[in-house]
Amino acid sequence: MVFSVVKWSSMSLFPTTPAPDSSSDRTRPLADRMRPRTLDEFVGQEHLVAPGKPLRTQIERDDLGSLIFWGPPGTGKTTLAQIIARVTKAEFIEFSAVLAGIKEIKQVMAEAERARQYGTRTIVFVDEIHRFNKAQQDAFLPHVEKGNIRLIGATTENPSFEIISALLSRSRVYTLRPLTEEQIVLLLKRALADAERGLGAMKLRAPDEALAKIAAYSSGDARTAYNALEVAASLASGAKTEITDAIVTDALQKRVLLYDKAGEEHYNLISALHKSVRNSDPDAALYWLARMLEAGEDPLYIARRVVRMAVEDIGLADPGALSLCMAARDAVDFIGMPEGNLALAQAVVYLSVAPKSNALYTAYSEVQQDVEQTAAEPVPLHLRNAPTGLMKGMGYGQGYKYAHDLEGKVADMQCLPDNLRDRVYYQPTNEGMEKRIRERLEEIKKMRSKKPV
């Protein structure tokens, strides 16, 4: 079976008496044993579950429809779903979207419909609901609409993009935030003190600095923090009674950064890098670059985006920016990683401190708009080549002025089609090289105005 049912009895799918609490089962991971059982035990998400807040009020009033919990790993999505089932005395069925298919969904939906006839309510919890395809998500719709189930979906991805609109419109979305380091330290202290479910029987001590180090390395993920503490406790067992900083370092080994190269965090981080560069903040740019590289992002992807920054945000204010970024791309390709990190770091720092101009970006955007929205008038005859006598006879090339034959190398000659003849797209700024370009364009304009037509 590819779904699990938290049963209130061991005899049927929809039983009537509570199952014994297995939170003290030492074969289960610490993170699972320490899972909060009530809202009062729950740590974090005060904006949702503090007294008087919207989700807590709904739970206490038993006034819940279908829900989508959106947030990073280890922030309490599954725990909240289980607490809701316990408080509202509903059957709790948990799916893994990685494993379940249409067949399993239909089987559970049929049993939930039968159970409703006997007065039993069912909460169906779908972990990683964003991994369900459209057909699988559609399979829930009629049962949500009929009230056969309350659907609670958990996702680390933006539901606006990953959940079908019909299901999204029938659900309330709650956003969960990463836990703070202080909140994670509180959870770790609880685990060390709890003799029934946690590590209290081991009589271990841990200085605040060691717990803070675990919290910092967990990136707001309580599960990661618990796992690190459990490893540290095993390393400290025996003659040792203290979880030292050195033990924590051994337990952590390598920080697991919150990052999904195909998910929203990927786009969040590259956006942070780009906007830090645009805002001339080299320190922030270096930080976001390192966050991506150390989490395993493809360095050539970053190199491509850095090249885009050079042409979009610097442009002709510093024409050397593009050359330097292309060189960084070549360096990454040539020497590989991790040595190539410094080439990318050099590029983002250069871009951050370079003069900024989006004049080219704005000009090309306006050109695109005119190309799409105005009539595609023919090329003026005087700009056309005339390689044959027929073309010359039709006026091709007639009236063309060869700029190199003229004083100042500028001809007073229209080069845009008639419907766009007065359009000005490129308007250089006074930043960097563009200040000189602006001055040169003003000189060209004066020279044209003095020439006879």
C-alpha positions in Angstrom: 0.0 0.0 0.0 1.4 3.4 -0.9 -0.6 5.5 1.6 -0.6 5.3 5.4 -3.6 5.6 7.7 -3.3 6.9 11.3 -5.8 4.6 12.9 -7.8 5.3 16.0 -8.2 1.4 16.3 -6.5 -1.6 14.8 -9.6 -3.3 13.4 -10.8 -1.2 10.5 -10.1 1.7 8.3 -12.6 3.9 10.2 -12.3 2.7 13.8 -13.7 4.3 16.9 -11.1 4.1 19.7 -7.7 5.8 19.9 -4.5 3.8 19.2 -1.8 3.9 21.8 0.7 6.7 21.6 3.9 5.3 20.0 6.0 8.5 20.5 8.2 6.7 23.0 9.2 4.0 20.5 13.0 4.4 20.4 13.3 2.8 16.9 11.6 6.0 15.5 13.8 9.0 14.6 14.0 11.7 17.3 12.2 14.2 15.0 9.2 11.9 14.8 9.2 11.1 18.5 9.3 14.8 19.4 6.5 15.8 17.0 4.1 18.2 18.9 0.8 16.6 19.8 -1.1 19.8 20.6 -1.2 23.4 19.5 0.2 24.4 22.9 3.3 22.2 22.2 3.7 23.6 18.7 6.6 26.0 18.2 6.7 28.5 15.4 4.1 29.9 13.0 2.7 32.3 15.6 1.1 34.3 12.8 -1.2 31.3 12.2 -1.6 29.3 15.5 -1.0 31.9 18.3 -4.2 32.5 20.3 -6.7 34.5 18.3 -4.8 33.9 15.0 -6.8 32.7 11.9 -5.8 29.0 11.7 -6.0 28.4 15.4 -9.4 30.0 15.6 -10.6 27.7 12.7 -9.2 24.6 14.4 -10.8 25.4 17.8 -14.1 26.2 16.2 -13.9 23.0 14.0 -14.6 25.4 11.1 -12.1 24.0 8.6 -12.4 23.4 4.9 -9.6 22.1 2.7 -6.2 23.6 3.3 -2.9 24.0 1.6 0.2 24.4 3.8 3.0 26.1 1.8 6.4 26.4 3.4 10.0 25.1 3.6 10.8 21.6 4.9 10.7 21.0 8.7 8.3 23.9 9.5 5.4 21.8 10.8 3.2 21.1 7.8 2.6 17.4 8.6 2.4 18.1 12.4 -0.3 20.7 11.9 -2.3 18.3 9.8 -2.1 15.6 12.5 -3.0 18.1 15.2 -6.1 19.2 13.3 -7.2 15.6 12.8 -6.7 14.9 16.6 -8.5 18.1 17.7 -11.4 17.7 15.3 -11.6 13.9 15.9 -11.3 13.1 12.2 -9.8 10.1 10.5 -6.3 10.9 9.2 -5.1 9.4 6.0 -1.7 10.3 4.7 -0.6 10.1 1.1 2.8 10.4 -0.4 2.5 12.2 -3.7 5.7 10.6 -4.8 4.2 7.1 -4.6 0.4 7.3 -4.8 -1.5 7.0 -8.0 -5.1 7.4 -9.3 -6.0 3.9 -8.2 -5.0 4.5 -4.6 -6.8 7.9 -4.5 -10.0 6.4 -5.8 -9.8 3.6 -3.2 -9.5 5.9 -0.3 -12.1 8.3 -1.6 -14.7 5.5 -1.9 -14.0 4.4 1.7 -14.2 8.0 2.9 -17.6 8.4 1.2 -18.9 5.3 3.0 -17.5 6.4 6.3 -19.3 9.8 6.0 -22.6 7.9 5.9 -21.8 6.6 9.4 -20.8 10.1 10.6 -17.0 9.7 10.4 -15.1 12.6 9.0 -11.9 12.0 7.0 -8.9 14.3 6.6 -6.7 13.3 3.7 -3.2 14.7 4.0 -1.1 14.8 0.8 2.6 15.4 1.4 4.3 17.1 -1.6 1.0 17.7 -3.3 2.8 19.7 -6.0 4.2 16.3 -7.3 0.6 15.2 -8.2 -0.2 15.7 -11.9 -3.4 17.4 -13.0 -5.3 14.2 -13.4 -4.4 13.1 -9.8 -5.3 16.4 -8.4 -8.6 16.4 -10.3 -9.5 13.1 -8.7 -9.9 14.8 -5.3 -12.3 17.6 -6.6 -15.7 15.8 -6.5 -15.0 14.5 -3.0 -13.9 17.9 -1.7 -17.0 19.5 -3.2 -19.3 16.8 -1.7 -17.7 17.1 1.7 -16.6 13.5 1.8 -13.1 14.6 2.8 -11.2 17.6 4.1 -8.0 17.8 2.0 -4.8 19.1 3.5 -2.0 19.5 1.1 1.6 20.2 2.0 4.0 21.8 -0.5 7.4 23.5 -0.6 6.5 25.0 -4.0 4.4 28.0 -4.8 0.8 26.7 -5.0 -0.1 29.3 -7.5 2.0 27.5 -10.1 1.8 23.9 -8.8 -1.9 23.4 -7.7 -4.7 23.3 -10.3 -6.9 26.4 -10.1 -10.1 24.4 -9.4 -8.5 22.8 -6.3 -6.8 26.0 -5.2 -10.1 27.9 -5.4 -11.7 25.4 -3.0 -8.8 25.5 -0.5 -7.4 28.1 1.9 -3.6 28.6 1.6 -1.5 29.1 4.7 2.1 30.1 4.4 4.5 28.6 6.9 7.8 30.4 7.7 11.2 28.9 8.5 11.7 28.5 12.2 14.0 31.1 13.9 17.3 29.9 15.5 15.8 30.7 18.9 12.8 28.5 18.2 15.0 25.7 17.1 17.2 26.0 20.2 14.1 25.7 22.3 13.1 22.5 20.5 16.5 21.0 21.0 16.5 21.8 24.7 13.1 20.1 25.0 14.5 17.0 23.3 17.5 16.9 25.6 15.3 17.2 28.7 12.4 14.9 27.7 13.1 11.4 29.1 10.0 9.9 27.7 10.2 10.8 24.0 13.6 12.6 23.7 17.1 12.1 24.9 16.6 12.9 28.6 17.5 9.4 29.7 21.1 10.0 28.4 21.7 12.8 30.9 23.5 14.9 28.3 24.4 18.5 28.6 24.9 20.9 25.7 26.1 24.5 26.0 23.9 27.1 24.3 26.7 27.8 21.8 26.6 24.2 20.6 22.8 24.2 20.2 23.0 27.6 18.5 25.4 26.1 16.0 23.0 23.3 15.1 20.2 25.8 14.8 22.3 28.0 12.5 23.1 25.1 10.3 19.6 23.8 10.0 18.3 26.7 7.9 15.0 26.9 9.8 14.3 23.2 9.4 13.4 21.5 12.7 13.8 18.0 11.3 17.3 18.7 10.2 18.1 20.1 13.6 16.7 17.1 15.4 18.7 14.7 13.1 21.9 16.6 13.9 21.2 16.5 17.6 20.5 12.8 17.5 23.9 12.2 15.7 25.7 14.4 18.2 24.1 12.6 21.1 25.3 9.2 19.7 28.8 10.7 19.4 28.7 12.0 22.9 27.4 8.8 24.5 29.5 6.6 26.8 32.0 8.3 29.0 31.2 11.8 27.7 28.2 13.7 29.1 28.5 16.9 27.1 27.8 17.7 23.5 30.7 19.9 22.7 31.3 22.3 19.8 33.7 19.7 18.3 31.1 17.0 18.5 28.5 19.2 16.8 31.0 19.9 14.0 31.5 16.2 13.5 27.8 15.6 13.5 27.1 18.3 11.0 29.9 17.4 8.6 28.4 19.4 5.7 25.6 21.9 5.9 22.6 21.0 3.9 21.4 24.2 2.3 17.7 24.7 1.5 17.8 24.7 -2.2 15.9 23.0 -5.1 17.4 23.6 -8.4 14.1 23.1 -10.1 11.9 24.8 -7.6 10.9 28.3 -6.4 14.0 28.7 -4.2 16.1 28.5 -7.3 14.4 31.5 -8.7 14.3 33.3 -5.4 18.1 33.1 -5.0 18.9 34.1 -8.6 16.5 37.0 -8.2 18.3 38.1 -5.0 21.6 37.9 -6.7 20.4 39.9 -9.7 18.8 42.6 -7.6 21.8 42.9 -5.3 24.0 43.5 -8.4 21.5 46.1 -9.7 21.5 47.9 -6.4 25.4 48.1 -6.4 25.7 45.9 -3.3 28.8 43.6 -3.8 28.6 42.0 -0.3 25.0 40.9 -0.8 25.8 39.8 -4.4 28.7 37.6 -3.1 26.5 36.1 -0.4 23.7 35.1 -2.8 26.2 33.8 -5.3 27.8 31.6 -2.6 24.4 30.3 -1.5 23.7 29.0 -5.0 27.2 27.6 -5.7 27.6 25.9 -2.3 24.1 24.3 -2.7 25.2 22.7 -6.0 23.8 25.1 -8.6 25.2 24.7 -12.1 27.9 27.3 -12.4 27.3 27.8 -16.1 23.6 28.7 -15.4 24.9 31.4 -13.0 27.4 32.5 -15.7 24.6 32.9 -18.2 22.6 35.0 -15.8 25.6 37.1 -15.0 26.1 37.8 -18.7 22.4 38.9 -18.8 23.0 41.3 -15.9 25.9 42.9 -17.8 23.7 43.8 -20.8 20.5 44.5 -18.9 21.8 46.6 -16.0 25.2 48.0 -17.1 25.0 48.1 -20.9 27.1 50.8 -22.5 27.7 52.6 -19.2 30.6 50.2 -19.0 31.1 48.1 -22.2 33.9 46.2 -20.5 31.4 44.5 -18.2 30.1 42.2 -20.9 33.7 41.2 -21.9 34.6 40.4 -18.3 31.5 38.3 -17.8 32.1 36.3 -21.0 35.7 35.8 -19.7 34.3 34.5 -16.4 32.0 32.1 -18.3 35.0 30.8 -20.2 37.1 30.5 -17.0 34.4 28.4 -15.3 34.2 26.2 -18.4 38.0 25.9 -18.7 39.1 25.3 -15.1 35.9 23.9 -13.6 34.8 24.0 -10.0 35.5 24.9 -7.3 38.2 27.1 -8.8 35.7 28.7 -11.1 33.9 30.2 -8.1 36.3 33.0 -8.0 35.8 33.9 -11.6 32.1 34.3 -11.0 32.8 36.2 -7.8 35.0 38.6 -9.7 32.3 39.1 -12.2 29.5 39.8 -9.8 31.6 42.2 -7.8 32.6 44.1 -11.0 29.0 44.3 -12.0 28.0 45.5 -8.6 30.4 48.5 -8.6 30.1 49.3 -12.3 28.0 52.3 -13.3 24.4 51.3 -14.0 22.2 51.9 -17.1 19.2 50.1 -18.4 19.0 52.4 -21.4 19.7 49.6 -23.9 17.2 47.3 -22.2 14.5 50.0 -22.3 15.3 50.9 -25.9 15.1 47.4 -27.1 11.8 46.8 -25.2 10.3 49.8 -26.9 11.5 48.6 -30.3 9.9 45.2 -29.7 6.7 46.9 -28.8 6.7 49.0 -32.0 7.6 45.9 -34.1 4.6 44.0 -32.6 2.1 46.8 -32.6 2.8 48.9 -35.7 2.5 48.2 -39.4 5.6 46.5 -40.9 6.3 49.2 -43.4 8.7 48.4 -46.2 12.3 49.4 -46.0 12.7 52.9 -47.6 14.0 52.7 -51.1 17.1 54.7 -50.5 18.3 52.1 -47.9 17.9 49.2 -50.3 20.7 47.7 -52.4 20.3 47.7 -56.1 22.4 44.8 -57.6 20.3 44.6 -60.8 19.2 47.1 -63.4 15.6 46.3 -62.7 16.0 47.3 -59.1 17.8 50.5 -60.0 14.9 51.3 -62.4 12.5 50.8 -59.5 14.4 53.4 -57.4 16.3 51.1 -55.2 19.2 53.0 -53.6 18.2 56.3 -55.1 19.0 59.2 -52.8 21.3 57.2 -50.5 24.1 59.3 -49.0 27.4 57.5 -48.2 28.4 58.9 -44.8 32.1 58.3 -45.3 32.1 60.9 -48.2 30.7 63.6 -46.0 32.2 65.9 -43.5 31.7 64.6 -40.0 30.7 61.2 -41.4 27.0 62.0 -40.8 24.3 62.3 -43.4 20.9 64.0 -42.8 19.1 60.9 -44.0 16.0 59.2 -42.7 16.7 55.6 -41.7 13.4 54.6 -40.0 10.2 53.9 -41.9 7.8 56.8 -42.3 5.4 55.7 -39.6 8.3 55.7 -37.0 10.4 58.5 -38.4 10.5 60.6 -35.2 10.9 57.8 -32.7 13.8 57.9 -30.3 14.5 54.6 -28.6 18.0 54.8 -27.1 18.4 57.5 -24.5 21.7 57.1 -22.8 22.2 58.1 -19.2 24.9 60.2 -17.7 26.5 57.2 -16.1 30.0 56.0 -17.0 30.7 55.7 -20.7 27.1 56.6 -21.6 27.8 60.2 -20.6 30.2 60.4 -23.5 27.8 58.6 -25.8 25.1 61.1 -24.9 27.5 64.0 -25.7 28.4 62.3 -29.0 24.7 61.8 -29.9 24.1 65.5 -29.3 27.0 66.4 -31.6 25.5 64.1 -34.3 22.1 65.7 -34.0 23.6 69.2 -34.5 25.6 68.0 -37.5 22.4 66.6 -39.1 20.5 69.8 -38.5 23.1 71.9 -40.3 23.2 69.7 -43.4 20.9 70.5 -46.4 18.2 68.0 -47.1 
